[in-house]
Amino acid sequence: MKYSQARNIIEKFFGLLKKRWTILRSPSFYPIRFQGRMIIACALLHNFIRMYMDVDPEEYTPITLDELSIGEDIPDKLESIDVVEASDEWSQWRDDLAREMFDTWMSRRT
């Protein structure tokens, strides 16, 4: 249940980012490292805007169909993320999963 709730919040956050930043709406052909930095930069700018604007007009405007990727459902409501807490257990699980995926990818290349 907690995983499902966290996933919903993350999906809504990425929906909000994609709504604000056009570059995130379509597939990217930039290197993976650059894509990660681009998402972090967009999230930081989003947080900066929320911190210094009393009202963020973008947050409450409805999403139009051209702002959605193909095959993406229209979200009911976008929520803001107030707190993200790190967990050693989840961090270790994520790192192990990433390492396993990378090792599998490397073994297929050789």
C-alpha positions as CSV (number, residue, x, y, z in Angstrom):
1,M,0.0,0.0,0.0
2,K,2.8,2.4,0.9
3,Y,4.6,1.6,-2.4
4,S,1.4,2.3,-4.3
5,Q,0.9,5.6,-2.6
6,A,4.5,6.6,-3.1
7,R,4.3,5.6,-6.8
8,N,1.1,7.8,-7.2
9,I,2.8,10.8,-5.7
10,I,5.9,10.3,-7.9
11,E,3.8,9.9,-11.0
12,K,1.8,13.0,-10.2
13,F,5.0,14.9,-9.6
14,F,6.5,13.9,-12.9
15,G,3.1,14.8,-14.5
16,L,3.5,18.3,-13.1
17,L,7.1,18.5,-14.3
18,K,6.1,17.4,-17.8
19,K,3.3,19.9,-17.8
20,R,5.7,22.8,-16.9
21,W,8.8,21.7,-18.9
22,T,8.2,20.8,-22.5
23,I,11.5,19.0,-22.9
24,L,10.3,16.3,-20.5
25,R,7.2,15.5,-22.6
26,S,8.8,13.5,-25.4
27,P,11.4,10.7,-25.6
28,S,14.9,12.0,-25.1
29,F,17.9,11.0,-27.1
30,Y,20.4,12.6,-24.8
31,P,22.9,10.4,-22.8
32,I,21.3,8.9,-19.6
33,R,23.6,11.0,-17.4
34,F,22.4,14.2,-19.0
35,Q,18.8,13.1,-18.8
36,G,19.1,12.6,-15.1
37,R,20.6,16.0,-14.6
38,M,17.9,17.6,-16.8
39,I,15.2,16.1,-14.6
40,I,17.0,17.2,-11.4
41,A,17.3,20.7,-12.9
42,C,13.6,20.9,-13.8
43,A,12.7,19.7,-10.3
44,L,15.0,22.2,-8.6
45,L,13.5,25.0,-10.8
46,H,10.0,23.8,-9.9
47,N,10.8,23.9,-6.2
48,F,12.5,27.3,-6.5
49,I,9.3,28.7,-8.2
50,R,7.1,27.2,-5.5
51,M,9.4,28.6,-2.8
52,Y,9.4,32.2,-4.1
53,M,5.9,32.6,-5.7
54,D,2.9,33.0,-3.5
55,V,0.7,31.4,-6.1
56,D,2.0,29.1,-8.8
57,P,-0.5,29.5,-11.7
58,E,0.9,26.5,-13.5
59,E,0.1,24.2,-10.7
60,Y,-3.7,24.7,-10.8
61,T,-4.3,25.0,-14.5
62,P,-5.7,21.8,-16.1
63,I,-3.5,19.7,-18.2
64,T,-4.4,19.8,-21.9
65,L,-4.2,16.7,-24.1
66,D,-1.2,17.9,-26.1
67,E,0.7,18.1,-22.8
68,L,0.4,14.4,-22.3
69,S,2.6,11.7,-23.8
70,I,1.0,9.1,-26.0
71,G,-0.6,6.4,-23.9
72,E,-0.6,8.4,-20.7
73,D,-3.8,8.7,-18.7
74,I,-5.1,12.1,-17.6
75,P,-4.5,12.4,-13.8
76,D,-7.4,13.3,-11.6
77,K,-5.5,15.9,-9.5
78,L,-1.9,16.8,-9.2
79,E,-0.6,16.9,-5.6
80,S,2.5,18.6,-4.3
81,I,5.2,16.7,-2.6
82,D,5.8,18.0,0.9
83,V,8.3,15.6,2.3
84,V,10.5,12.9,0.9
85,E,12.3,10.8,3.4
86,A,15.3,8.7,2.5
87,S,15.4,5.1,3.7
88,D,18.6,3.0,3.9
89,E,16.6,-0.1,3.0
90,W,15.1,1.4,-0.1
91,S,18.4,3.0,-1.1
92,Q,20.1,-0.3,-0.8
93,W,17.3,-2.1,-2.8
94,R,17.5,0.6,-5.5
95,D,21.3,0.4,-5.7
96,D,21.2,-3.5,-5.9
97,L,18.5,-3.4,-8.6
98,A,20.5,-0.8,-10.6
99,R,23.7,-2.9,-10.2
100,E,21.9,-6.0,-11.3
101,M,20.4,-4.3,-14.4
102,F,23.8,-2.8,-15.3
103,D,25.5,-6.2,-15.0
104,T,22.9,-7.9,-17.1
105,W,23.2,-5.2,-19.7
106,M,27.0,-5.4,-19.7
107,S,26.9,-9.2,-20.1
108,R,24.7,-8.9,-23.1
109,R,27.0,-6.5,-24.8
110,T,30.0,-8.8,-24.7
